[in-house]
Every structure is written in structure tokens, then in C-alpha cells.
Amino acid sequence: MKKLIVRCLALALMVVAVFVIRPLAVRAAALAQWADAGKGLVYMAAEGDPDPNEPDDGSE
């Protein structure tokens, strides 16, 4: 009986790890990549580089 309880608890812990902790880790990694990409745009704007989203009309 004790083994059954331990196995059920182990299974429940694995389910929590797969369905709760892993998606949070994936979101955190995606957020970190998005933040790094945003930093690059902020540095470009601070250095006076043109906005990559604006069309180049050749006025410079």
C-alpha cells in the first residue's frame, strides 16, 4: 500500500513538472529572447540609426 502511494505521488509530481513548470520555462525563454531583440532596437535608436520599419525614401 505504501508503494502505491509513493508511486502515485511520483506520477503526480511528474505531471506537475510537465504541464506547469515546463510551459513556464518555455515562456520565460521566449520572453528573454523578445527582450534581447527589443534591446537591439533601443540601441539602434539611441545611436541614431534609421528605424528598420520605415521605408527608405532616399531623402538623407
C-alpha angles and dihedrals in degrees: 000000000000091000090053092053091048092049092049091050091049091050092048090051091051091050090051091049093050100042102032113023099037096053089048090052091049091050091048091052092048091048091051091052091048091050091050091051090050092051090058092055092048091052091048091052092047091052092051097250115152120265107263090217096059119087116248107243095173094240095134 
